[in-house]
Amino acid sequence: MRSVLLVEPSKSFAHFVVLVLTRLGYELLHATKYEEGVEIIKKGKPDLIISETKLHSKGGIELCEALKSDPEYLSIPVVIVSTDGFYETKLAAQKAGCADYITKPVTARTLHEMMERHLPFYHKRHNLRAKMILTATVEDGNNSYDLKTGNMGEEGIYLETEQPLPAGTVLNISLPLPGLRLPLHLKGQVIYAMPDPTQSLAAGMGVKFIEMDQNTVTLLRHYMESYLSDFIPGSADMIK
């Protein structure tokens, strides 16, 4: 699992970032001070660093400068996420070698888009997608299955099964989502089968939603944003 170090003194903002990126599938490390961040980096090099400019002593820009001057760490992207939106600060971050600069407040979608720019998964995800463990009822025209979900997004879902169906198979999916009164009924098509488990995924199949009306598209988009921001009652149970 790819690791991200967050250097952020605000507990509330750190909680939000850790929640969103964990649900997006990243491992999160957190430091509140410059010195703590340096210690974590030396113990185990993270794949990406997110830092506030204003820390208790040195800030995120100084951290980036230190890393870019060390051959062992210069390849680590450093992203500044800060309340400081002044042009001079952004220019200083750019000169220091920071990969990106995002001004608070941020949304789950902003974080997702930033991660896709600098630390994407093997298959780039243009839409929100997150870990989500539910039980979906799936019908292929001949049989009905109750399958666990590994993750779900705005445009598709990963269903865990040791006997994945062939690519191209059309499915009817009934999905009970916490916070919704009734199950969501979707039509999908298998786009790939993964008969052997990997380090991050159980055996299963990737399914793309098809023939969605605009209301369903809008509902899924808002639902994923709410889920990643922890606005849905019971959503914590969906990542265990």
C-alpha positions in Angstrom: 0.0 0.0 0.0 1.3 3.4 -0.9 2.1 5.6 2.1 1.5 9.3 2.6 3.0 11.5 5.4 0.8 14.3 6.6 2.5 17.1 8.5 -0.4 19.1 9.9 -0.9 20.7 13.4 -4.7 21.0 13.1 -6.3 17.9 14.6 -9.6 18.5 12.8 -8.1 18.9 9.3 -5.7 16.0 9.9 -8.7 13.8 10.9 -10.4 14.7 7.6 -7.4 14.1 5.4 -6.5 10.8 7.1 -10.2 9.6 6.8 -10.4 10.5 3.1 -7.1 9.1 2.0 -7.5 6.0 4.0 -10.8 5.3 2.3 -9.2 6.1 -1.0 -6.7 3.2 -0.3 -3.6 4.9 1.0 -1.6 4.3 4.2 -1.4 7.5 6.3 1.3 8.6 8.7 0.7 11.8 10.7 3.1 14.3 12.3 2.2 17.6 13.9 5.6 19.2 13.8 8.5 19.6 11.4 10.8 17.6 13.6 8.3 14.7 13.9 7.9 14.7 10.1 11.7 14.4 9.6 11.9 11.5 12.0 9.1 9.6 10.2 10.7 10.2 6.8 14.1 8.8 8.1 12.4 5.7 9.6 10.5 4.8 6.4 10.5 6.9 3.2 6.8 7.7 2.4 5.7 7.9 -1.2 4.3 11.4 -0.9 4.3 14.2 1.7 1.5 16.7 2.4 2.4 19.6 4.7 1.0 22.8 6.0 3.3 25.9 5.5 2.8 27.0 9.1 4.2 24.6 11.6 5.5 25.2 15.1 9.1 25.8 14.0 10.1 25.3 10.3 7.3 24.8 7.9 6.3 22.7 4.8 8.4 24.8 2.4 11.5 24.4 4.5 10.8 20.7 4.7 10.6 20.5 0.9 13.9 22.4 0.6 15.6 20.0 3.0 14.4 16.9 1.1 15.3 18.3 -2.3 18.8 18.9 -1.1 19.2 15.2 -0.1 19.7 12.7 -3.0 18.0 10.0 -0.9 14.7 11.9 -0.6 14.6 14.4 -3.5 12.3 12.2 -5.5 9.5 12.3 -2.9 6.7 14.7 -4.1 5.8 17.4 -1.5 2.4 19.0 -1.6 1.5 22.1 0.3 -2.0 22.3 1.6 -2.3 25.5 3.5 -4.5 28.4 4.7 -1.9 30.7 3.2 -3.1 31.6 -0.3 -0.7 34.5 -0.9 1.1 34.5 -4.3 4.5 35.1 -2.6 4.1 31.9 -0.5 3.0 29.9 -3.6 6.0 31.2 -5.5 8.3 30.2 -2.6 6.9 26.7 -2.6 7.4 26.4 -6.3 11.0 27.6 -6.0 11.6 25.1 -3.2 10.5 22.2 -5.5 7.0 21.5 -4.1 4.9 19.4 -6.5 1.7 21.2 -5.8 0.0 23.9 -3.7 -3.6 23.7 -2.5 -5.3 26.3 -0.5 -7.7 25.3 2.3 -10.5 24.6 2.7 -10.4 21.4 0.5 -12.9 18.8 -0.3 -12.6 15.0 -0.7 -12.7 15.5 -4.5 -9.8 18.0 -4.3 -7.7 15.5 -2.4 -8.6 12.7 -4.8 -7.6 14.8 -7.8 -4.4 15.8 -6.2 -3.5 12.2 -5.4 -4.3 11.2 -9.0 -1.8 13.9 -10.2 1.0 12.8 -8.0 0.5 9.3 -6.7 -2.1 7.5 -8.9 -2.9 3.8 -8.7 -2.0 1.4 -11.5 -5.3 2.2 -13.2 -5.8 5.9 -13.0 -9.1 6.8 -11.3 -10.7 9.8 -12.9 -13.8 9.5 -10.6 -14.1 9.1 -6.8 -13.5 5.5 -5.7 -13.1 4.2 -2.2 -12.9 1.1 0.0 -16.4 0.0 0.8 -17.3 -3.3 2.3 -21.0 -4.2 1.6 -23.0 -7.1 0.4 -24.5 -6.8 -3.1 -27.1 -9.1 -4.7 -26.0 -9.8 -8.3 -27.9 -11.5 -11.1 -26.4 -12.5 -14.4 -29.7 -13.7 -16.1 -29.3 -17.3 -14.9 -28.1 -17.1 -11.3 -28.2 -14.9 -8.3 -25.2 -14.3 -6.0 -24.6 -12.4 -2.8 -21.1 -10.9 -3.2 -19.0 -8.6 -1.0 -17.7 -5.4 -2.4 -14.0 -4.5 -2.2 -14.4 -0.9 -3.3 -16.9 1.3 -5.1 -16.9 4.4 -7.2 -19.1 6.8 -9.1 -18.9 4.6 -12.2 -18.2 1.1 -11.0 -17.7 -1.5 -8.3 -15.3 -4.3 -7.5 -17.1 -7.5 -6.5 -15.2 -10.2 -4.6 -15.6 -13.8 -5.8 -13.3 -16.8 -6.4 -15.2 -17.5 -9.6 -15.4 -14.2 -11.5 -17.6 -14.0 -14.5 -16.2 -13.3 -18.0 -15.6 -9.8 -19.3 -18.6 -8.5 -21.1 -21.2 -10.3 -18.8 -24.1 -7.9 -18.0 -25.3 -7.9 -14.4 -28.2 -6.5 -12.4 -27.0 -5.3 -9.1 -29.0 -4.5 -5.9 -26.9 -2.5 -3.5 -28.0 -1.5 0.0 -26.1 1.7 0.9 -26.1 3.0 4.4 -28.1 6.3 4.6 -30.4 5.3 1.8 -33.9 4.0 2.5 -34.0 1.6 -0.4 -31.3 -0.5 -2.1 -29.8 1.1 -5.2 -30.6 -0.9 -8.4 -27.9 -0.7 -11.0 -27.0 -2.4 -14.3 -23.3 -3.2 -14.8 -20.9 -5.0 -17.2 -17.9 -7.0 -16.2 -14.8 -5.2 -17.6 -12.1 -7.5 -16.1 -11.8 -10.6 -14.1 -9.1 -11.2 -11.4 -9.2 -14.9 -10.5 -6.0 -14.7 -8.4 -5.9 -12.4 -5.3 -3.2 -9.7 -5.1 -1.7 -7.9 -2.1 -4.4 -5.2 -2.2 -7.4 -7.0 -3.8 -9.2 -10.3 -3.2 -10.1 -12.4 -6.2 -13.0 -10.9 -8.0 -14.2 -8.8 -10.9 -14.4 -5.1 -11.9 -17.8 -4.0 -13.0 -18.6 -0.7 -14.8 -22.1 0.7 -14.3 -24.0 1.1 -17.5 -27.3 2.7 -18.7 -27.5 5.0 -15.6 -30.0 7.9 -15.8 -28.9 11.4 -14.7 -30.6 11.1 -11.3 -28.5 8.0 -10.5 -25.3 9.6 -11.7 -25.9 12.6 -9.5 -26.9 10.4 -6.5 -23.7 8.3 -6.8 -21.5 11.4 -7.1 -23.0 13.1 -4.0 -23.0 9.8 -2.1 -19.3 9.2 -2.7 -18.4 12.7 -1.7 -20.4 12.3 1.5 -19.0 8.9 2.2 -15.4 10.1 1.9 -16.2 13.0 4.1 -17.8 10.8 6.8 -21.2 12.5 6.4 -23.1 9.1 6.2 -24.2 7.4 9.4 -22.7 4.0 9.8 -20.1 4.6 7.1 -17.3 3.6 9.5 -18.5 0.0 9.3 -18.0 0.0 5.5 -14.2 -0.1 5.7 -13.6 -2.7 8.4 
